Amino acid sequence: MMLTAASAQQEVDWTGLWATKWRGGGAQVVLKQNGPEVTGTYALYNGRIEAHVDGQQLIGKWFEGTREGEFVFVMAPDGATFMGRYESATSEWWTGARVNDEAYQGIRVEQTSPMTTMRSFLQAMNQSGADGVSRNAGGGMALVGMAAGLIDVTSDDRGGLNMPDYTRLLFDVIDKTTFRLWSLPHDAVAGTEVTVKLPQYDSDVALDLGFRRTKDDWFIVGPPTAALRAKLAEFQAKRGEMPDAVNDPANLRTPRDTFKMLLGGIIDMDDDPQHSTLDMRDYNAAVRTDEAALLARYMKKVIDRIGYVYWQEIPDDPKSMTPYVFFEHPSGNITVGPVSTDKGIVWQFTPETLGNIRTLYADVEDMPVAPEFAAFASDDPYFETRSLARSISPALLARTGAIELWQWILLGLALVLGLVFGFIANAIISLFMRLRARHSRREPYYRLVAWSVRSIFLGLFLLVALRPLGLPEIVAAPVKALAWSAIVIGAVPVVWHLIGRLGQHYSSNWTTPGYHETLISLMTGVARVAVVVIAFLLLAEVLAIPYQGVIAGLGIGGLAVALAAQPTLQNFLSGLTLYADRPVSVGDFCRFGGHSGTVEHIGMRSTRIRSSDRTIISVPNSDFAGMLLENFARRDRIRFTTKLQLRAETTTDQLRYVLADLRKLLIAHPRVVDEPCRVRFIGFGDYSLDLEIFTYIQTADSAEFLAIQEDIYLRVMSVLEAAGVQLAFPTQLGYQTSDLPIDEAKRAAAESTVEAWRAAENLPFPDFTKAEKAAFGNTLSYPPEGSSQTDTAVQEVQDRADSVQRSAAWRMPWKAKT
């Protein structure tokens, strides 16, 4: 157990900055461990700590002037937090968590004069983010505690507020004033107390603030809480603000707001505040965002060398229209001015400031960074690249035209590398494609891809080079326009062909009905048009072409454009109608306008049909949709009708026999529908007795229909032959009875059979009974006996049924019953 406790004692490290809280308050505590002994301080209440480590526990005392008490802290296993108690009699809790102390340690506290005390107070509070704009990455509570340690105030004057809340209230009041730190007493000050007047900018209201020296340190004399709240209300009333108004620096209502957003946005690595604080109305939209980020960093680099920015030295009057000059230099000033926008008046860094900032930075670059910014100063790719060029040779910084020599060199290098890598990538892609398939017929397509790849790589390398190069707008705008143009122009043909390939791939690899091939064709066309339109808009954007005005102008000249585009639009809409209404689909055989053929393609503009002569007929969609379309592919059966003309010598009973046998033949045939199915004696012709056969054949295939029709005709001839009946000749001939003798035996047999039907009262006229139909229904064999296809007939019928089922599965629900 002793070894375990000793090991734990060695592993626990209490050294560091801790954000602590207790009931009704909190403070940042700085602890320093030396072996088992730990000492610490917290600026709030000028407190200090003396304790020793016992395993995971820290046991000791806290001291605040004449007050003191005991506490115990217990470190969490991860070493990042602790749980503690003080005043055990009342069970008061005290917790803490480690914080990043970089910002805290970066604040230099001086109390040698009222000016240095005020400077330390403002720097701590400004850095803490007390005004809603944090200028560092952490330590907010620690900084408030540091500022609280600079205030000399009694508990009675605090009026029940804890020290952090009182410190924030005092800061809120001071933040409403505008003054120069240098105007505060900073030389040898006689006496131990001094009062200064902190005025509100451009008004007659001021705060009288006292300072008191204790030993060698100066402290701010804290006014009573009631007086602070009254002064805050007076400041707000003078500006027309509500007593509970919450100021938002993002509104940029004053020069102070602009500086807060610029510096706060840079440290937080947020580009939006940088962009909003710069007056870039005259900059090209294509480079405005990138240029804003770079110019804001230039501004920060110069300010780093000017010194720490105290918000309270910058005007905060939203009613003032006078530009504020923050810094003056022969190479250019840093000025903030009012700008009229859609949101009202905002304050932004002037175009003159932005135009001179590069030259200004070059002239002050050798000035060391202010000590207050040393902990936060950071570089980006552009300044690192520029520093490297300067270290190689100062001559590289010589300005040649609009940019420096090293920028010209790297810009040329980016151009060469883009071309070289484009050729390398093209070679790799070509090799890969040749290994996958032979494409001798697709050489033009691959040549197009080769040029597209080179163009895209060139554009990408130029875009990548823009940020480290930090080019001014006069050069960056055309370079960026060239880069994006190369990318867009290179990408359009590739995407165009990829869309077509995807459509072909879907059509060839999925068994879909023609209806969906129509959809694929229309979607492919729409996607390609969208690619071209998007490419045009992108090029218009990067080339700064005012396409918005052109689009708006279409509203004025829209009638002429609509009339010119009417045929194209009408064809496109008709294509959509053909897809939605589905009178025909790709693969259907149809008749239209005196022509017939198989539909091969329904596009955005026209429909292509292959005729029976194997030629291609192209019809505009608008014309095709308006035609009377007869779709043979959609029929479920084919009509069978014929007229039999029998010789006039045919007797009545012979005719009855033929009618009965023909009806029986149709009912018995398996490929003839049950209804309608009729054989009727329809009248007397000039030279014949006319019989009509009308029914439907159960097939949608024309070739199969001809085969079934042929089978029925052959069976009809057998029936006529069995009855001794002959067909009449439609010619005017003189012939004798002996020329075409009638088979008397067959005639007698037919008449005898009909007489037997009559005697049995079973004459099948006007029709057979249901029992008789059921008895000999589907009793014939088809294909006929002896056919080579008899064994496969059942399978063909099943395949045909499966095909109809698959086609029905693709139909839309509301089309299923049509």
Secondary structure by P-SEA (a helix, b strand, c coil): caaaaaaaaaacccccccccccccccbbbbbbbccccccccccccbbbbbbcccccbbbbccccccccccbbbbbcccccccccccccccbbbbbbbbccccccccbbbbcccaaaaaaaaaaaaaaaccccccccccaaaaaaaaaaaaccccccccccccaaaaaaaaaaaaaabbbbccccccccccccbbbbbbbccccccccbbbbbbcccbbbbbcccaaaaaaaaaaaaaaaccccbbbbbccccccaaaaaaaaaaaaaaccaaaaaaacccccccccaaaaaaaaaaaaaaaaaaaacccccccccccccccccccccccccccbbbbbbbccccccccccaaaaaaaaaaaaaaccccccccccccccccaaaaaaaaaaaaccccccccccccaaaaaaaaaaaaaaaaaaaaaaaaaaaaaaaacccccaaaaaaaaaaaaaaaaaaaaaaaaccccccccccaaaaaaaaaaaaaaaaaaaaaaaaaaaaaaaaacccccaaaaaaaaaaaaaaaaaaaaaaaaaaaaaaccaaaaaaaaaaaaaaaaaaaaaaaaaaaaaaaaaaaacccccccccccccbbbbbccccccbbbbbccccbbbbbcaaaaaaccccccccccbbbbbbbbbccccccaaaaaaaaaaaaaaaaaccccccccccccccccccccbbbbbbbbcccccaaaaaaaaaaaaaaaaaaaaaacbbbbbcccccccccccccaaaaaaaaaaaaaaaaaacccccccccaaaaaaccccccccccccccccaaaaaaaaaaaaaaaaaaacccccccc
